[in-house]
Amino acid sequence: MNSLLLTGGRVIDPANRLDSTADVLILNGKIATVGPDAMKQAPPHIEKLDASGLVVCPGLIDLHVHLREPGQTAKETIATGTAAAARGGFTSVVCMPNTSPAIDNAGTVALILDRAKRDGVVNVFISGAITKNIAGEELAPIGGLKRAGVVAITDDGHCVQNNELMRRACEYAKMFDLTVMDHCQDYSLVTEGVMHEGRWSTSLGLQGWPAAGEEMIVARNILMAELTGARVHCQHLSAAGSVDLIRAARKRGVPISGEACPHHFTLTDSAIAGSEKFWAEDGKPLLSLNPQLSNVSPPSWPAYDTNFKMNPPLRSVRDREAILEGLVDGTIEILCSDHAPHCNFEKEVEFDYAPFGITGLENEFALALMQLYHSKRLSLADVLAKYTVAPAKLLNLAKGTLSVGADADLTVFDPDREWVFERTDTASKSHNNPFYGWPLKGRAIATIVGGKKVWAEQPEPVSV
Ligand SMILES: [Zn+2]
């Protein structure tokens, strides 16, 4: 049961600095052997997966996902969200607490763990709220949340504005060995901003969300990490100044970290002026780096398309470059999607009124490979580390490695597979994604959780 032999793949396990052709034997849901002995030790009649020409790596982890259950199941459920994760090559996700009710109490944690066991296709880890009802006024019971099983705390979607309250949250988190993750947004600077404050917000007549609105809270979080010794992790970084602040703080040993989402290091604010404007200027480097994009007519979309509205917003070329630089020099250790499903009717309104957020689980890996690996900015192992060992380490998850005895969570993928991401090509309940119609490069072929194939491009394996 839950046993599998993967043969002939290029096995990349950043946690063990392994990158070579090898067989992987999974027995009873655990990694039994990696290397030349795997074949010899495999019992007869074991199910086999021919991975030749493919990469085999520890199952990808996305530590920033909105599953919307309980309370917003018209947008997504644990069943559909984890099915989308599996299609994208992810074996573990961390869900955000801005559900209804919020994950600010042990009962909601228990409910989600129960549903995830019943409906989940991949592992679901839970982040709890920092404050009651994510209202930013009174601390949630952080010790109780930890006992109930949360792996981190965050008010994601919101940001604790009161610095004294944030200090107490950090002190409790340190006491309970939890990471504090923060959606960095200074409300007094951002006010009603809906897109990056700059040239395009002016010409489109939309209210700006200045980069300083993020940088202010990143700076605050560095001071909090320094003051309390707690691990503080800045979510979905979008601004150049944030990267500079974190780089300098990490150099002097502050326990601060950051994550980046593919939309922030692929697109810019000019995309909100429509595809023509984007491809004429900021999109040009994408076309030259990705011949498959320029071989066909590049994807098109209208101005004010609400699928380009997210929080924090798409920023300038300079910011996009700074995020890429931060990923390359290791300042930003973690990649994730901020998968944020919304119903069509919610997004089909004027730009000002649409909710922030886009889905991402099924296309984020390809975009990360295109912008980081195919562009020759990073090695494949370095990209994979940001989706495996780094998030596992940040949150103390016993995941992200192919060490003998580890849970047999694996992703099998083809880094060179070219495909077009179609609107019909999703397991998510929602379709708020700006990348439909995009030719992408790199795709998961099989997703294995606890030794069980939960998604595969070719459903019928070869049995011997
Ligand atoms: Zn957020």
Boltz pocket constraint, residues with backbone or C-beta under 6 A from the ligand:
constraints:
  - pocket:
      binder: B
      contacts: [[A, 156], [A, 157], [A, 158], [A, 183], [A, 235], [A, 236], [A, 311], [A, 312]]
      max_distance: 6.0
